[in-house]
């Protein structure tokens, strides 16, 4: 199968300059590199084809031969094949593949590194979440070793520059045409060697410790809210900054109330007598008990709103409301006398005016089954 024109492979014109040529190759290499497309044979072939094209066109002598004679001008010249050496291609290895693998070629990978952030789930009661509180928590973390001041070296000694990587933290391995940049096996990317490790941290520079911290919970927090404690995460390495601790709030279920944003909901049982005749009920709020007036002929499920008895949001604003849903409670354990009285009451309530919803419902049912007759 004949080879495609190298300029066509890279998508450039014949007179392209070195800068645009490199940009074109970078674009294809980053898109089609095998590490970004595992198992994609087509992408791998495109990557090989582009690499071969760039190897030739980035070399002025090979490019001149190719421009004059095409692929025939490269035969026997030790170039033009995927895997033939090219100084220009090797020079941009770090530039192109540093972008693919997340770092610049030749750049230092070791050195100070920020410590990891930590997360702690804090369970609160509804009252604590609504009114705010201060709590103490215990958090296991990594802290800087005090005897060696985080260096990992025995007190009185210092780490030395790694002799394998020269302090870079990375080494380059030649694999045929490619140079592969890897973490230095001697210093493990730190760029330094520790001759005599600290006996307290065993050369790690950090030790495990459980810290006791005080957390101030602002009023109005809800499940999912986070409180950040800056600098209370894991200690950094080689003098890097400490991470942060994120305290995640989780509000436990309440015996009486359900929360929806800044509003609270609760169910209030009501007797058939209070529902019929009206009355005054005592209902709970987070600030204590209050009186709720219930009008006569109240139906089960009716909502009563107590304004301002909800939650003031953590980010400010007006307080929400408490919505009380009354639920009719049917009397149980009735005596014979009570049953007789209820029967008398039932017999006295004739007509539709006492139960309008029930009457209309039965009328609708009659019409429904009447329409179903064949």
C-alpha positions as CSV (number, residue, x, y, z in Angstrom):
1,X,0.0,0.0,0.0
2,X,1.5,3.4,-1.0
3,X,2.2,5.9,1.7
4,X,0.2,9.1,2.0
5,X,1.8,12.5,1.3
6,X,3.5,13.6,4.6
7,X,2.1,17.2,4.3
8,X,-1.4,15.7,3.8
9,X,-0.9,13.5,6.9
10,X,-0.2,16.5,9.1
11,X,-2.8,18.7,7.3
12,X,-0.3,21.4,6.3
13,X,0.8,23.1,3.1
14,X,4.2,22.4,1.5
15,X,5.6,25.8,2.5
16,X,4.7,25.5,6.2
17,X,7.3,26.9,8.7
18,X,8.7,24.9,11.6
19,X,6.4,26.5,14.2
20,X,3.2,25.6,12.4
21,X,4.6,22.2,11.5
22,X,5.2,21.5,15.2
23,X,1.7,22.8,16.1
24,X,0.1,20.5,13.6
25,X,2.0,17.5,14.9
26,X,1.2,18.3,18.5
27,X,-2.5,18.5,17.7
28,X,-2.6,15.0,16.1
29,X,-0.2,13.4,18.7
30,X,-2.3,14.6,21.6
31,X,-5.5,13.4,19.9
32,X,-4.3,10.0,18.7
33,X,-1.7,8.9,21.3
34,X,-2.2,5.2,22.2
35,X,-2.2,6.0,25.9
36,X,-5.3,8.2,25.3
37,X,-6.9,5.7,23.1
38,X,-6.2,2.2,24.6
39,X,-7.2,-0.5,22.2
40,X,-8.0,1.9,19.3
41,X,-6.0,0.4,16.4
42,X,-7.0,3.2,14.0
43,X,-5.8,6.0,16.4
44,X,-2.5,4.2,16.9
45,X,-1.9,4.0,13.1
46,X,-2.7,7.7,12.7
47,X,-0.3,8.5,15.5
48,X,2.5,6.4,13.9
49,X,1.8,7.9,10.5
50,X,1.9,11.5,11.9
51,X,5.1,10.7,13.9
52,X,6.8,9.4,10.8
53,X,5.7,12.5,8.8
54,X,7.0,14.9,11.4
55,X,10.3,13.0,11.7
56,X,11.0,13.7,8.1
57,X,9.6,17.2,7.6
58,X,11.2,18.5,10.8
59,X,14.7,17.6,9.5
60,X,15.8,20.2,6.8
61,X,17.9,17.7,4.8
62,X,15.3,14.9,4.8
63,X,12.6,17.5,4.0
64,X,14.6,18.8,1.0
65,X,15.0,15.3,-0.3
66,X,11.4,14.5,0.2
67,X,10.2,17.7,-1.5
68,X,12.4,16.9,-4.6
69,X,11.9,13.2,-4.9
70,X,9.0,12.2,-2.7
71,X,9.2,9.0,-0.7
72,X,11.7,7.5,-3.2
73,X,14.2,10.2,-2.1
74,X,14.3,8.7,1.4
75,X,14.9,5.1,0.5
76,X,18.2,3.8,1.8
77,X,18.9,7.0,3.6
78,X,18.3,5.7,7.1
79,X,15.2,7.9,7.5
80,X,11.6,7.9,6.7
81,X,10.6,4.8,8.7
82,X,8.8,4.9,12.0
83,X,11.5,4.4,14.6
84,X,14.4,6.1,12.7
85,X,16.2,8.6,14.9
86,X,15.6,12.4,14.6
87,X,17.1,15.1,16.7
88,X,14.3,17.5,16.2
89,X,11.6,15.0,17.2
90,X,13.5,14.1,20.4
91,X,13.8,17.8,21.2
92,X,10.0,18.2,21.3
93,X,9.4,15.0,23.2
94,X,8.9,16.9,26.5
95,X,6.9,19.6,24.8
96,X,4.3,17.2,23.2
97,X,4.2,14.3,25.6
98,X,4.5,16.5,28.6
99,X,1.1,17.9,27.6
100,X,-0.3,14.4,27.1
101,X,0.9,13.0,30.5
102,X,0.3,16.1,32.5
103,X,3.7,17.7,32.9
104,X,6.4,19.7,31.0
105,X,9.4,17.8,29.6
106,X,12.4,18.2,31.8
107,X,10.3,19.9,34.4
108,X,10.9,19.1,38.1
109,X,8.3,16.6,39.3
110,X,9.7,16.5,42.9
111,X,9.8,19.3,45.4
112,X,7.2,20.7,47.8
113,X,3.6,19.3,47.3
114,X,0.4,20.5,49.0
115,X,-1.2,18.1,51.5
116,X,-4.4,16.4,50.7
117,X,-7.8,17.8,51.7
118,X,-9.8,15.8,54.2
119,X,-13.6,15.3,54.7
120,X,-15.4,14.7,58.0
121,X,-19.1,14.0,58.2
122,X,-20.7,15.8,61.2
123,X,-24.1,14.5,62.4
124,X,-26.3,17.1,64.0
125,X,-29.7,17.2,65.6
126,X,-32.3,19.5,64.0
127,X,-32.2,21.9,66.9
128,X,-28.4,22.2,66.7
129,X,-28.5,22.8,62.9
130,X,-31.2,25.4,63.2
131,X,-29.8,27.3,66.2
132,X,-26.1,26.7,65.6
133,X,-23.6,25.1,68.0
134,X,-19.9,24.5,68.7
135,X,-18.7,20.9,68.7
136,X,-15.3,19.2,69.1
137,X,-14.3,16.5,66.6
138,X,-11.4,14.1,66.3
139,X,-9.8,13.8,62.9
140,X,-7.0,11.3,62.0
141,X,-4.5,12.9,59.7
142,X,-0.9,13.2,58.7
143,X,1.1,16.0,60.3
144,X,4.7,17.2,59.8
145,X,7.2,15.3,61.8
146,X,8.5,17.5,64.5
147,X,12.0,15.9,65.2
148,X,13.1,16.3,61.6
149,X,10.9,19.3,60.8
150,X,9.3,17.4,57.9
151,X,12.5,16.7,56.0
152,X,12.5,13.0,56.7
153,X,16.3,13.1,57.6
154,X,17.7,12.3,60.9
155,X,18.0,15.5,63.1
156,X,21.4,17.1,62.4
157,X,21.5,15.8,58.8
158,X,20.0,17.0,55.5
159,X,18.7,15.3,52.4
160,X,21.1,15.3,49.5
161,X,20.4,15.8,45.8
162,X,19.5,12.5,44.1
163,X,22.5,11.3,42.1
164,X,20.3,9.3,39.7
165,X,18.1,12.1,38.4
166,X,20.2,15.1,39.5
167,X,17.3,16.4,41.6
168,X,14.8,16.5,38.8
169,X,12.7,13.6,40.2
170,X,12.3,12.1,36.7
171,X,14.5,10.0,34.4
172,X,14.3,9.4,30.7
173,X,14.4,5.9,29.3
174,X,15.2,5.3,25.6
175,X,12.8,2.7,24.0
176,X,13.7,2.6,20.4
177,X,12.5,5.8,18.8
178,X,10.8,7.0,21.9
179,X,12.1,8.5,25.1
180,X,9.9,7.7,28.0
181,X,10.0,9.9,31.1
182,X,9.5,8.0,34.3
183,X,9.6,8.7,38.1
184,X,13.1,8.3,39.4
185,X,13.3,4.8,41.0
186,X,16.0,6.0,43.5
187,X,14.2,9.1,45.1
188,X,10.7,8.2,43.9
189,X,10.2,11.6,42.4
190,X,11.4,13.7,45.3
191,X,14.7,14.7,43.8
192,X,16.5,14.1,47.1
193,X,18.0,11.1,48.8
194,X,17.9,10.6,52.6
195,X,21.1,9.1,53.8
196,X,20.0,8.7,57.5
197,X,16.2,8.5,57.8
198,X,14.5,10.1,60.9
199,X,13.7,7.4,63.4
200,X,10.3,9.0,64.2
201,X,8.8,9.2,60.7
202,X,11.2,6.6,59.0
203,X,12.1,9.1,56.3
204,X,8.5,10.0,55.4
205,X,8.6,13.5,56.9
206,X,5.0,13.0,58.2
207,X,3.4,11.0,61.0
208,X,-0.1,9.9,61.7
209,X,-1.9,11.9,64.4
210,X,-5.5,12.3,65.7
211,X,-6.3,16.0,66.1
212,X,-9.0,17.4,68.2
213,X,-10.6,20.4,66.6
214,X,-13.4,22.8,67.6
215,X,-16.0,23.4,64.9
216,X,-18.3,26.4,65.0
217,X,-21.6,25.5,63.3
218,X,-23.5,28.6,62.1
219,X,-27.3,28.7,62.6
220,X,-29.4,27.4,59.7
221,X,-27.1,24.8,58.2
222,X,-28.7,21.8,56.5
223,X,-27.6,18.4,55.1
224,X,-25.0,18.8,52.4
225,X,-23.6,22.1,53.7
226,X,-19.8,22.2,54.2
227,X,-17.7,24.1,56.7
228,X,-14.1,24.6,55.6
229,X,-11.3,24.6,58.2
230,X,-8.4,26.0,56.3
231,X,-5.0,24.3,57.0
232,X,-6.5,21.5,59.0
233,X,-6.0,18.8,56.3
234,X,-2.9,16.6,55.7
235,X,0.5,18.2,56.0
236,X,2.3,18.8,52.7
237,X,5.6,17.1,51.7
238,X,9.0,18.7,51.5
239,X,7.7,21.9,53.1
240,X,4.5,22.2,50.9
241,X,1.4,23.8,52.3
242,X,-1.1,21.9,54.4
243,X,-4.5,20.9,52.9
244,X,-7.9,21.9,54.2
245,X,-10.5,20.0,56.2
246,X,-14.1,20.0,54.9
247,X,-16.8,19.3,57.5
248,X,-19.8,17.9,55.8
249,X,-23.1,18.4,57.7
250,X,-25.7,15.6,58.0
251,X,-28.9,16.5,59.9
252,X,-30.5,13.5,61.7
253,X,-34.2,12.8,61.4
254,X,-36.4,14.5,64.0
255,X,-39.2,13.0,66.1
256,X,-41.8,15.6,65.2
257,X,-40.5,17.9,62.4
258,X,-39.5,17.4,58.7
259,X,-37.5,20.2,57.1
260,X,-37.9,21.5,53.6
261,X,-35.5,24.4,53.0
262,X,-36.5,27.1,55.5
263,X,-39.9,25.6,56.3
264,X,-40.8,23.0,58.9
265,X,-43.6,20.5,58.7
266,X,-45.3,18.5,61.4
267,X,-48.5,16.4,61.9
268,X,-50.8,17.2,64.7
269,X,-53.5,14.6,65.8
270,X,-56.9,16.0,66.3
271,X,-60.0,14.4,67.9
272,X,-63.3,14.1,66.1
273,X,-64.8,16.4,68.6
274,X,-62.3,19.2,68.2
275,X,-62.6,18.8,64.5
276,X,-66.3,19.1,64.6
277,X,-66.7,21.8,67.3
278,X,-63.4,23.6,66.9
279,X,-61.0,24.1,69.7
280,X,-57.5,25.1,70.7
281,X,-54.5,22.7,70.3
282,X,-51.1,22.9,71.8
283,X,-48.4,22.2,69.2
284,X,-44.6,22.0,69.5
285,X,-42.1,24.5,67.8
286,X,-38.4,24.7,68.1
287,X,-38.9,27.6,70.4
288,X,-41.4,25.9,72.7
289,X,-45.1,25.1,72.7
290,X,-47.7,27.4,71.2
291,X,-51.5,27.5,70.9
292,X,-53.2,26.7,67.6
293,X,-56.8,27.6,67.1
294,X,-58.8,25.1,65.1
295,X,-62.1,26.3,63.6
296,X,-65.2,24.1,63.7
297,X,-65.8,21.6,60.9
298,X,-62.0,21.2,60.2
299,X,-61.2,18.4,57.8
300,X,-58.3,16.0,58.2
301,X,-55.2,17.0,56.3
302,X,-55.8,20.7,56.6
303,X,-52.6,22.8,56.8
304,X,-52.2,25.6,59.4
305,X,-49.3,28.0,59.0
306,X,-47.4,29.4,61.9
307,X,-45.4,32.3,60.4
308,X,-41.8,32.8,61.4
309,X,-41.6,29.5,63.3
310,X,-39.4,27.8,60.7
311,X,-35.7,28.2,60.0
312,X,-33.6,31.3,59.3
313,X,-31.4,30.2,56.4
314,X,-27.6,30.0,57.0
315,X,-27.0,32.6,54.2
316,X,-29.4,35.1,55.7
317,X,-33.0,36.1,54.9
318,X,-36.3,35.9,56.7
319,X,-37.3,32.9,58.8
320,X,-39.5,30.2,57.3
321,X,-42.8,29.0,58.6
322,X,-44.0,25.9,60.5
323,X,-46.8,24.1,58.7
324,X,-49.0,21.9,60.9
325,X,-51.1,19.3,59.2
326,X,-54.0,18.1,61.3
327,X,-54.8,14.4,61.2
328,X,-58.2,13.2,62.4
329,X,-57.9,10.4,65.0
330,X,-60.7,7.9,65.2
331,X,-61.7,7.0,68.8
332,X,-60.8,3.5,69.9
333,X,-61.7,1.3,72.9
334,X,-65.2,2.6,73.1
335,X,-67.6,1.4,75.8
336,X,-71.1,0.2,75.0
337,X,-72.6,3.4,76.2
338,X,-70.3,5.5,73.9
339,X,-71.1,3.3,70.9
340,X,-74.9,3.8,71.6
341,X,-74.4,7.6,71.7
342,X,-72.4,7.6,68.5
343,X,-75.1,5.5,66.8
344,X,-77.8,8.0,68.0
345,X,-75.7,10.8,66.6
346,X,-75.3,9.0,63.3
347,X,-79.0,8.3,63.0
348,X,-79.7,12.0,63.6
349,X,-77.5,13.1,60.7
350,X,-79.7,12.4,57.7
351,X,-79.4,14.0,54.3
352,X,-76.4,15.3,52.4
353,X,-75.6,18.4,54.3
354,X,-73.5,16.8,56.9
355,X,-71.2,14.9,54.5
356,X,-71.2,16.7,51.2
357,X,-68.0,15.2,49.9
358,X,-69.1,11.6,50.7
359,X,-72.5,12.2,49.0
360,X,-70.9,13.6,45.9
361,X,-68.4,10.8,45.8
362,X,-71.1,8.1,45.9
363,X,-73.1,9.9,43.2
364,X,-70.0,9.9,41.0
365,X,-69.5,6.2,41.6
366,X,-73.1,5.5,40.5
367,X,-72.6,7.5,37.3
368,X,-69.3,5.6,36.7
369,X,-70.8,2.2,37.0
370,X,-73.9,3.3,35.1
371,X,-71.7,4.3,32.1
372,X,-70.1,0.8,32.2
373,X,-73.4,-1.1,31.6
374,X,-73.6,-2.9,28.3
